[in-house]
Amino acid sequence: MDDTRLYTIGELARRTGLSVKTIRFYSDSGVVPPADRTPAGYRLYDVVAVSRLELVRTLRELGAGLPEVRRVLAAETTLAELAERHLELLERQLRVLQTRRAVLRAVVKLDRSTEEVRLMHKLAQLSDEERNRLIDEFWDEVSADLTVTPGFTEWMRSAKPKLPDDPSAEQVAAWIELAELVQDPDFRQATRAMYEDHARRLAAGERLGVPSCDAVERWQAVLDEAHAAAEAEHAPTGPRGRELADRLIALATEQSGEQDSPEHRRRLADGFAGHDDRMSRYWELLAAINGWPVRRTTERSTRWLAEALRASAR
């Protein structure tokens, strides 16, 4: 390119691919001023104008506004700084679009009503902080004014839903269901009843500790095996039931320090017999949202374990 050549606005348009109207707008705005004018007053542009126009077009395609373009051209901000700001904006917009896509996929899958879709979209747009607040408010309400094992409530609500930036339809559907579940008055009442039972047992002298991660994993392993045994139609009063009841009572005595006894087994059985499937669903949904392995604990399997424990207490 000839560094000394001057171009008319038409030649500049052909060279850059921009319209004459667009170049005139940038010229009038002072972004790409003419280098000279013809005797008749027509604008002439030099090679610097060509370079500035290319840069302006690139910045505009990236979403920069005219004031931002002016600051870059005036060296009041760097290209890297401008790119960083726009990258953050684009990533936020991308997260919104990804969430909308997941909501629409969930709508197709779940076949929800118009009002439900509106709620789904609203819930899916919540930030991590807002989602955590919804969970914290649930646990605060169900445990309010009750004396329970120190750290127990903190342990229960320590697992928070972390919806990824690009959630699947299944993850969005799980979050919507979880949000609806913790706002359900009946579920809140049932969870409150569980807390009240915990407080009564603690006041009666039972040692109810906060289980470690390892203990939770071992409890869950027994529950998984009980689920499989119930599905396979094993009798809870048979050898398999006795084996799992013994393993469960060993875990319970290890956690509480209470000695194994028929009474202890019957109390543990009562706790399993009162199992609410919705609490299991709460943890299943958290696992689905966070990408954890989903572990099923059903009313059928807990009822099976309760029978096994009672049979082993005779």
N, C-alpha and C positions, 0 to 999 in steps of 0.2 A: 504494500500500500504506500502511495506517495505521501510523505509526511508534510509536503508543502501544498498539496492540492486542496482546493476548496470545493465543497459540494453544495448544490442547490438542495432545497428541502425534498424535491422529488427524487433526486439521485440518492439522497440519504435514506429515503423510504425504501427504494429498491435495494439498497445495499444491506439495510438492517432487517427488512421484512416488516417494519412497523408502518402504520398508515401515516399519511401526511397530517391528518387531523391529530393523531396521537403525538407526533413529533412537535407540532405547533403548540399543543397543550404543554408539553414539557418545556418547550422554549419559553412560552409566556410565563410559566411558573418559575423560571430562573434555574431549573434543574439542568437543562442543556442549552445554555445561551449560544447565540450565533457568534461565529468568530469575526464576521464582517457582513457587509451588505453590498449589493450591486448598486450602480448609480440610480437604478429605478427603485431602490429600496427593498429588493428581495433579499431574504436571509441567505447567508452562506455559512457552511459549517466545515470545520477542519477535522483532522484525524482524531483529535482529543474528543470531539463531540461524538464521533462514531464509538469510541471506547466507552464514553459515559452512557450513551444510549444502550449499549449491550449490558452494562452493569445495571442500569435502571430496570431494564426488562427482566433481568434475572431476579433482582430483588423483589420486583412486583409480583413475579410468578411465585415467589416464595411467600408471598403474603404481606410484604412490608408496605406500610403506608407511605404517602408522599413525605410527611415530616421525617420519618425514619430514613428515607432515601436521602433527603437533604443533609441529615446529620452525618451519614456515611460519606457522602461526597464532600462535605465540609471537614471531614476528618474529626468530627466531634465524637464519633463512636467508631469502633473497629468492626470490620466484617465479622470477626469471630464473636464479638459481643452480640451483634444483631442476630447472627445465626443461632447462638445459644438461646436467646429469648424466643425466637420463632420455633426452635426445636421443642422447647418446653410447651409452647402453645399447641403445636401440632400433636405432641404426645398426649396432651389432655384431650384434644379433640378426638384423637384416635381411640382413647379409652372410652369416651362417650359413645362413639360409633360401635366399638366392639361390644359394649354392654347392651346397646340397643339391638344389635344383631342377635345377641344371646337371648334377650327378652322375646324378640320376634320368633326365634326358634322354639322357645319354651311355649309361646302362645300357640304355635302350630301343633306342638306335641300335646299340650294340656287342654286345648280347646276351651279357653276361659271366656267369660262374658266381658262386655265392654268395660264395666266398672272394675272387674277383677284385673283386666289388662292395665287400666290406669293405675291401680294400686301396685301391680307388679313393676311397672316402669318407675314409679316413685320409690319403691323399696330398693330396686336395683341401682338407683342413682345415689344412694346413701354412701357417704365416705366411710373409710375404715373406722374413724373416730365415732361417727354416728351409729354404725352397726354395733360397735363395742358398747356404746351408751345404752342401746336397746337391751343388750344382754345383761349389762350391769344393773339396770333398773329392774329387770325381772328378778334377779337374785336378791337385790335389796328388798324388794317388796315381800317375797315369800319367806324371807328370814328375819324380817323386822321384829324387834322386841323379844327375841327368843334366845335363850342361853344354849349355845351348841358348842361342840368341840372347837377350841381355838384353831383358826386356820381352815376349818371345814368349808365355809362359804367361799373363802378365797380360792380354795382348791377347786371347788365346783365350777366357779366362773372363770378360772384361769384360761380355759380353752375358749378362744375367740374365733369367730368366723372371719377368714381372710379371703375374700373373693379376689381371684387374680385379675390382672388388667384385661386379659382376654378370656373371660369365663366361658365355659361350655353351657349349652342349654340346660344340661343336667345340674350344673353348679348353680345357675341362676334359679332354676326351679327349686333346688334344695334350700337356697337362701330365702326365697319367698315363703316356702312352707315353714321354715324355722321362725321367720319373723312373725308369721301369722300364729304359730304355735305359742310363742312366749307372750303374745298379746291376748291369748284366749283366756277369759276369766275362769273357765272350768279347769283348765290345765294349771293355772296359777293357784287355784284353790286346792287341787290335788297335790301339788308340790309343797304348798304350805302345810298340808296335813302330814306329809312325809317329814318335814322339819319339826312339826309339833311332836311327832312320835319320837324323833331323835332326841329332842329336848327332854321329854318324859323319861326316856331310857337313861339318859345321862344323869338326870336328877335322882333316879332310882339307884345309881351307883354303878351302872354298866360303864366299862371302859371302851369308849368309841373314839378311836384314833383316826388320823388322816392317813390313808394308805399311801405307800410309796408307789412310784411308777412300776417297780418290779412286782409289788403285790397286786397292783391293778392288772398287770399282764397275766399273772398266774390265776387270778380270779376269772379273768376273761377266758383263759384257756379252758377252765372247768366248765364255764357257761357254754363255750363253743361245743365242747364234747357232749354236754347235756342236750344241747339243741340237736346235735346229730343223733344222739341216742333216742330222743323223743321222735324224731323224724323216722328213725329205723324201727319204731314200735317196740323198743326194749322196755320191759316192765321196770318201773322205778323201784319195785320191791325186790328185784332180782340182783344177781351179782354185780351187774354194771352199775345199778343204782347205789349199792353199798359202797363200791369203789369210789364213785364220785362224791358221795356224801362224806366219806372219810377224808378225802382230799380237801373238801370244802371246809370241814370242821377244823382240820389242821391249819388251814390258812386263817380261819376266824380266831382260833386260840392264839396263834402267833401274833396276830394284830392286836387283840384285846388283852392277852395275858390270862384270860379266864380258862379254867380247866374244862376239858371235854366232859360232858355229862348229858344224860337224856334231856334234862331241862334246857341245856344250852342248845342242843340240836333242835328241839321243838321251837324255841324262840327264833332261831335262824330260819326254820321252816316257815314260821308265821311271817317273817319279813319277805321271804320269796313269794309266799302265797298272795301277799298284798302288792305285788309288782304291778306297776302301771306301764303298759306298752308305750304310752306317749313319752315317758322319760327315756326309754330305749331309743325311740324315734328321734328325740332331741340329739342324742349322741351320734346316731347314724347320719343325721343331716349335717352335723358339724364335720364329720369325717368326709362326707361327699363334697362339701364346700372346700375343705382344706386339702383334699387329695390324700387323705389317710386311708388305710385299709378299713373297709366297712365291716363291723362285727355285729352280727345279729343276736339280740337277746329278746326273745319273744315270751309272751304270756304262757304259751304252751311249754316252753323249755323251763321256765321258772316254776311253773306248777309241777312239772315232772320232778324237779329238784326238791321242791317242798315235800312231795310224797316220799322221795328217796330218804330225805332227812328224818321224817317221822317214822318211816319203817325201820331205820337204823337206830332209832331211840328206844325201841321196844326191848 
